[in-house]
Structure formats: C-alpha cells, structure tokens
Amino acid sequence: MEILDLKTNLLNQNNYTYNQLTSAFVGSLVTYPINYIPPKCLPCDGYILKIADYKELYSVIKDNFNNGTEAADEFRIPDYNITGVFLQPNSVANKSINAGLPNITGYISGDDYKMASIGGAFYYSGTASGQHCETVGGSFNIIQFNASRISTIYGKSATVQPPSKTVQICIRYK
C-alpha cells in the first residue's frame, strides 16, 4: 500500500532511532493467534542464546533480558509466553509495572460497643455469644468484610486479570 499526497514529513516510527546495524524487523515481536512459530523467529520463551549464533538479534536487544545466570558469550530473549505477562505500550520499553488494584473502603460507626451503621465492603452477619463476650454485655455483633459486595470483579481470580485472549509471541532474529 502506497501513501499518496503526503502533506507531512515522513517520520521513522515516531522519531525512534532506526537500528542501521541490523536488517529491518530483527528484534521485533510477532504475534500469532495459534501455536505457530514463523520462519526467522523464535518463541519468546526466555531461551539463552549464543551471541555468535544470533549477532543481529543481540545487536538489537543486547543483554536487556538477562537474569545473571548467562555466560559472558550468551544472552537471553524475552520470556512472554511462559510467564504470561501482559505487554503494555509505554514510552520506556522493557519497564516492569507491578500489579495493583484500587483501594476498597468501608466503614463502621457507633459508640462504645453499639454499632450505629456500616457500609462499603463491610456487612453485618449476626451476633455471637460465649465466654469471651462477658466484657461487652454477653454478645457482640459480627462484622465481616467482602470486596465482592462492592464489585463482582473481586474474587474471580487469584491474580489481577483483565479480560483477555492468549497469543503466541515470537521475536524476529533474521
């Protein structure tokens, strides 16, 4: 597809530096919706490679994905398929961003041992009595906390998990 009648100056990938040491696309990521590794690509499974065998790829990614266990003549490719990390665009490449969720709040109000009101993720679930309740008049209120009362998104996964589809991620070496 050729762009005709371009009125602005041609830019190289938003003014990012073009690596003149390698062929075009070496080091780029290729995604497939099926388990397929195309020619000139390796799966992003964190493999350790010899620099002498993959000079072009090393000239692009260098040792940015090494974890300290590689020999001096080796480098590691990214591990996106096995770890299953999400890739997020950013002006700084290869930056790790920790998982997080917004704060969940609630309240309990009242005076002494009498509860006036509760709200948010807190809820009243009944009363209890027994030997440990004598100091508070023989029984006490049971207050519980459940974030899923605020939003049904909570409790559906052991990790922070947005809706997603999986793909096979490969890196070009030629």
C-alpha positions, 0 to 999 in steps of 0.5 A: 500500500502506497501513501499518496499526497503526503502533506507531512514529513515522513517520520521513522516510527515516531522519531525512534532511532532506526537500528542501521546495524541490523536488517529491518524487523530483527528484534521485533515481536510477532504475534500469532493467534495459534501455536505457530512459530514463523520462519526467522523467529523464535518463541519468546520463551526466555531461551539463552542464546549464543551471541555468535549464533544470533549477532543481529538479534543481540545487536538489537536487544543486547543483554536487556533480558538477562537474569545473571545466570548467562555466560559472558558469550550468551544472552537471553530473549524475552520470556512472554509466553511462559510467564504470561505477562501482559505487554503494555505500550509505554514510552520506556520499553522493557519497564516492569509495572507491578500489579495493583488494584484500587483501594476498597473502603468501608466503614463502621460507626457507633459508640462504645460497643453499639454499632450505629451503621456500616457500609462499603465492603463491610456487612453485618452477619449476626451476633455471637455469644460465649465466654469471651463476650462477658466484657461487652454485655454477653454478645457482640455483633459480627462484622465481616468484610467482602470486596465482592459486595462492592464489585463482582470483579473481586474474587474471580481470580487469584491474580489481577486479570483483565479480560483477555485472549492468549497469543503466541509471541515470537521475536524476529532474529533474521 
